[in-house]
Amino acid sequence: MDIACSISKSLAKRVVVAKVDGQLWDVQRPLESSGSLELLDFESDEAKQVYWRSSAFILGEACEQHFGGYLCETGTQQDGFFYDIAMPETRTSGVSQTDFAPLEALANRAIQAKQPFERLVATKEDLLRMFAHNKYKTRLIDEQVSEGDSAVVYRCGSVIDISSGPNVPHTGSITAFAVLKNSASYFLGNSSNDSLQRVYGISFPDKKKLAEHQELLEAAARRDHRRIGREQELFFFNQLSPGSAFFLPHGARIYNTLISFIRGKYWEHGFEEVVTPNMFNTELWKQSGHWQKYQDVMFKLDVDKEQFALKPMNCPGHCLMFGLRDRSYRELPLRFADFGVLHRNEASGALSGLTRVRRFQQDDAHIFCMQSQVKSEIMGALNLLKEVYGVFGFTFKLKLSTRPENYIGEIGVWDRAEQQLQEALNEFGAAWELNPGDGAFYGPKIDITICDALGRDQQCATIQLDFQLPERFQLQFRAPRADDGEFQRPVIIHRAILGSVERMIAILTEHFAGKWPLWLSPRQVMVVPVTGAVCEYAERVRQQLHTAGFYVDVDVGADTLNKKIRNAELAQYNFICVVGAREKDEGSVNVRSRDDADTKAKGQTVSIDAFIGKLGALKNKQMLA
């Protein structure tokens, strides 16, 4: 902090955390040796997480004072922070919105007090004594701190918590604070553990940013896919199958259109679609290595005295397909695509509309290729990604995540793979960032985040190299004679563009605010007869449009003409065709376009054939409006 003050007072006021030799460092903590120093303000993603981690302490103190009970787990998210609390037995109800204002008042009192964050190092024995009153903290200590080891804790006001830090200097560094929402949760995310209450918050270094964020949240609430899904009758959930969406006819239209869209891209890009079982003996998952990591989120079944599980991913099944027979280098690259149903036993408290479900499908693909083909296949995957996201109007960001400390395989193989990824990214032409050491242990990867209409980042696509699965399944192909050795291991590229189809529908619903582009729309045309005398003609128009392949309805109800038109507008039909005696005589329709304000007051009259031709051209172009 002294260094920041010596540079400028404004910098000292803005700085959130320091970075010493690449390691985040409390700004009040003395330097222990000479080295490189960076001073990060709130605009840095790393500093945001520090700012929100510190704000979580303030939220925890407010919760403890307001509710009593026991503080459990805390954490930061992409936008804010949360604290889990076990409510006292004397309180019969959970957290409600009426608690938000008192919590904010207590938080602001702590902020005004400028309570310092004190960093302490304590042994496991001392920590267990310190938290002896809180069974949740003692369990966390038992599981996270080894015998004889020490851990870092921070004290701020009345709260002491295990935290690796760093944190801001004092609570006065938090300028604008708000409680956002609450939900139920389970300790450690396990439904067999105690039920807890989770409180979410957000904070910023100035009140203007908080106001802007709250406006964004209001806009997001208006676009919430759960609300739109209910209003447009796209999907619903039922407690008889929690975390599994029921797609109604209009929702299934969107679902199937997305899959057909990707299938068309697969045809253009040389992918072969396969179908694999939903249930496998757990020996498969042990061989692939997924059992050790994923068994807690897998649905398990006992079949014929053996243990099976519903698949949470497709890659092991695709490895069995590749290994079915001898393969030649002439067959590579081999691109398997799979829309198979996947299941993951997500904690009930984590389920959230279509964004976090237990049953889902992915546009999942695995490319088996030679190391010399990695670059060209990555280029192909990036170009496919650009095509798909361009249709939706998404911009995207790319990060190359490289070899982590716990990598497997030979460094030389990693270096060549990372070089090929860098060359592919450079040739692709889009800006990208290097994310050192954040690759998967089995291979480097490209992380892709899209930006929606509200400017929110969403991660859907993935492109990952995998050196591990070919080894675990002993996959090999007959190499060219010129190469050393008769057989070689392939490289696997894990690739998804939409990611979960369910989650992508949620993102698209909010991105378009329920105003679906024609090609993706579940309600494309509404035919409205002016009087009952032309209802038969209106039905003939509907039938012609239906035969041409469009989703079309006809309103023959008792409402007035203006009411019918307004109802169709609210239901987000792309086109409204008004038909009367004149249209019946001419074989035409009077067309009003949702996306063309000039046609809303008085439509344009065209022949049915001309209208069908126009619709077909717009649908094939996959235009956004």
Secondary structure, DSSP 8 states (H G I E B T S, - for coil): -HHHHHH-HHHHHH--EEEETTEEE-TTS---S---EEEE-TTSHHHHHHHHHHHHHHHHHHHHHHH-SEEEEEEEETTEEEEEEE--TT--S---GGGHHHHHHHHHHHHHTT-B-EEEEEEHHHHHHHTTT-HHHHHHHHHHS-TT-EEEEEEETTEEEE------SBGGG--EEEEEEEEEEEGGG-TTS-EEEEEEEEEESSHHHHHHHHHHHHHHHHT-HHHHHHHTT-EE--TTSTT--EE-HHHHHHHHHHHHHHHHHHHHHT-EE----SEEEHHHHHHHTHHHHHGGGS-EEEETTEEEEE-S-SHHHHHHHHTTS--BGGG-SEEEEE--EEE----GGG-BTTTB-SEEEEEEEEEEE-GGGHHHHHHHHHHHHHHHHHHHT-EEEEEEE---TT--S-HHHHHHHHHHHHHHHHHH-S-EEEETT-SBTTB-EEEEEEE-TTS-EEEEEEEEEESHHHHHTT--EE--TTSSSSEE--EEEEEEEEEEHHHHHHHHHHHTTT---GGG-S--EEEEESSGGGHHHHHHHHHHHHHTT--EEE--SSS-HHHHHHHHHHTT-SEEEEE-HHHHHHTEEEEEETT-GGGTSS-EEEEHHHHHHHHHHHHHHT---
